[in-house]
């Protein structure tokens, strides 16, 4: 157990308020401190246990993702008795979407607790949601299902899950547009090309065509972001037809 003590000592030395801040977020005192250390250790630390297993939050993300899906699924099943499988699946996806999990992680300032060799300013936006999932996974392994369920209700369901609001929420405009095109038998094409502007960061531009007609254009720092932005602009052009799919 000496390697765990070394991790705990290292974390305590670098941030003496770690467990104090963590207790405020959790609402209870952690039992297995090493789990929470792992939940906020980035892979860039390159830490391993005696057996050579990596010590970082990535495996805890897997557990947390499963727990969130389980608790949210049970909640929706009880709250929406008229919802069929497709409806419930879509609603659960909206609650546990990457965008929403990132918002939850930001609201709790989880990135302030991360131990990493990478400057926090260099992290992508998904770090916030990843940490939230890892934290949920740590809670489940530390305290069991009921404690984990209570945390999810307190931090996710009670403050953020409103059925009527969720019904009108779009997770991905690109996915929605593709679904609509397929249903209506419309052809679509995302023409993406590198934008040679004067920006310091590389940008990509996209032309979105439906039935061989350009309906929107967008520009962003990644192909994915550019496609999503173009899809959102197209959504507002065809909102009446597409809204029924939300």
N, C-alpha and C positions, 0 to 999 in steps of 0.2 A: 504493500500500500504506500510505499515511500514516494512513488512517482506521483500519486494523487496529492500527497501532502506538498510536494514540490510545486505542483500546479496551483494548489490553493494558496500557498505562500507567495508565489509569483503574482497571482491575481490580486491578492491582498496588498502586496507592496505597490503594484501599479495603480490600483484604484481601491483605496480603503473603504469607499462607500458602495462598492459593488453589491454586496448582499443587503445592505440597507435599502438601496434603490430597488433591488429585486423584490424584497419583502413588500414594499409599497405597491409594486405592480401586481404581485401575486395575491396579496391579502392574507398570506399565511407564511409561516417559517418553513423554509425548505428542509427536508430530512436528509436527502442525499445531495450534498453540495457539489460533488463532482459532476453530476448530471447537468447542472446549470452552468458550471464552468464550461463543459463541453458545448452546451447550447449557444454559447457566445464566443467560441473559439473558431476563428477563421482558418481555413486550410493553409493559408500562407504561413502560419506559425510552424507548420511541419512537425507537429507534436505526435508522438506515438507512445503507446503503453508498453509494458514489458514483453508482450507477445507480438509487438510490431504493428498493432492495429492503430489506425489513424484516430487522433483525438481532435474532432471538429464537429460542427453542427449538422453535417450533411445527412447522416443516418437518422438523426432525430427529426429532421424535416419529413422524412418518409413516414415516421410514426405519427407526427403531428398532423400531417395531411390526412391520414386515415381516420384519426380521431375527430377532426373537424367535420369530415364528410359524414361520419357515423352520427354524431350528435345533431348536426344540421338536418340530416335526412329524417331522423326520428322526430325532430321538432316540426318539420314541414308536414310529415305524415299525420301528426296529431292536429295541427292547426288548419290544414287544408284538406278536409275529408273528401271533397269533390274532385281533387286533383288526380289526374291519371299519372301513369309512370313517366310519360314524356314531359308533362307539366312539372312534376316534382323534380325531375332530373335537371330541367332548365333552370328552375328556381334555385336549386342547390348550387348549380354552377355559378349563378350570379353572386351568391353569398361568399363562395370560396374562390372567386376569380382572383387572378394574380393582382389585378388592379385594386380590388378591395382589401386583400391581405396586405398589400403594400401600404395602403392607407392606415390599416390597423397598427402595423409596425411603426409607422411614423408617429401616430397619435401617442404611442407609448414611449417614444424616443429610444427604441431598443438599440439603435446603432451606437448610442452613447456607451453601451455596455460591452461592445465588441472588442476582443483582443485580436489584433491583426498587425502584420508587417506592411500592409498596404494602407496608404493614407485614406481616411474615410471619404475624402472628396473624390477619390477615384472609383468608388463603388458605383455600380449601376443601381437603378431604382429598385430592382427586385430583391436587393439585400434586406429590405424592410420586411417583406412578406416571408422570405426564407427564415429570418430570425423568429418571426411570430410562430411559424410552423414548428421550428425547433423547440421553442419555449413550450408550446402545447405538448409536444412529444416528451419533453423532460418532466412536465407535470404529471402526465399519465404514468410514466415509469417510476416516478418518485412517490406519488400519492394514490394512484389508482384511478379507476374510471369515474367514480362519483365526484372526486375533487376536480378532475379534468373537465367533466361536464359542467360543474358549477362555474368554473373559470370561463368556459366558452359562453355560457349564458350571460355572465356578468360583463364580459369584454366584447362579445360579438352580437349575441341575439338581442338582449334587452336594449342596448343603445343604437343598434344599426339595422336590425331586421324588421322591416315593415312590409307586409305582404303586398299592399297596393303599390307602394313605391317600387318594390322589386319587379313587379309585373311590367312596369314601364321602363326599366333600366336596360340599357344595351351594354353587353360585355364587350363584344367585338363587332365593329361596323363591317369589317371585311367578311366575317363569317355570316353575318346577317345578309349582306348583299349577295354573297355566293348562294346562300340558301334560297333567297328570293329569285335569283336568276335561274337556278335549276328548276324551281317549282314552276316558273312562268315560261320555261324553255327559251330564255334569253341567253345569247352568247356574251361572254365578258372576257376582257383581257387587260392585264396590268403590264404596261410597257415601262420597265424600270431602266434608268440609265444614270451613270455617274455624272453629277453636276460639277462642272469645272468652274466654280465661282471663286471669289477671293477670300472665302472663309478659311479660318485656320483648320477647322475640322472638315473632313470629307463629308459631302452631302450627296444625297441621291434624290432624283426627281422621278415622278411617275405620272403617266397618263393612263387614266382608267377609261376604257371604252366598253360600251354596252351596245350589242348589235352593230358593232363596227363604227359606232359614233362616239367620239370623245365626250364624256359627260363631266369629268373633273380632272384637276391636276393638283399635285402637292409636292412638297419638298421637305426633307428631314435628314437627320444624321444617320439613319439606317434605312435599309430597304423596307423592313417591316413597319417602321414608323411612318414612312412615306405612303405605303399602301393603305395603312389604317386611316391616315389623314384624308387621303383621296376618297376612301370608302365612306367616311363620315360626311364629306361634302356631297357625295352622290346620294347618300341617305336622305339628306334634306331636300334634294331635287325630286326624289321619288317617295317622300315620306308617307303619303296617303296609302300608296300601294304596299309599302313594306311594314308599316306599323302593326298590321295584324299578325306578323310573325314574331313580334317581341314577346 
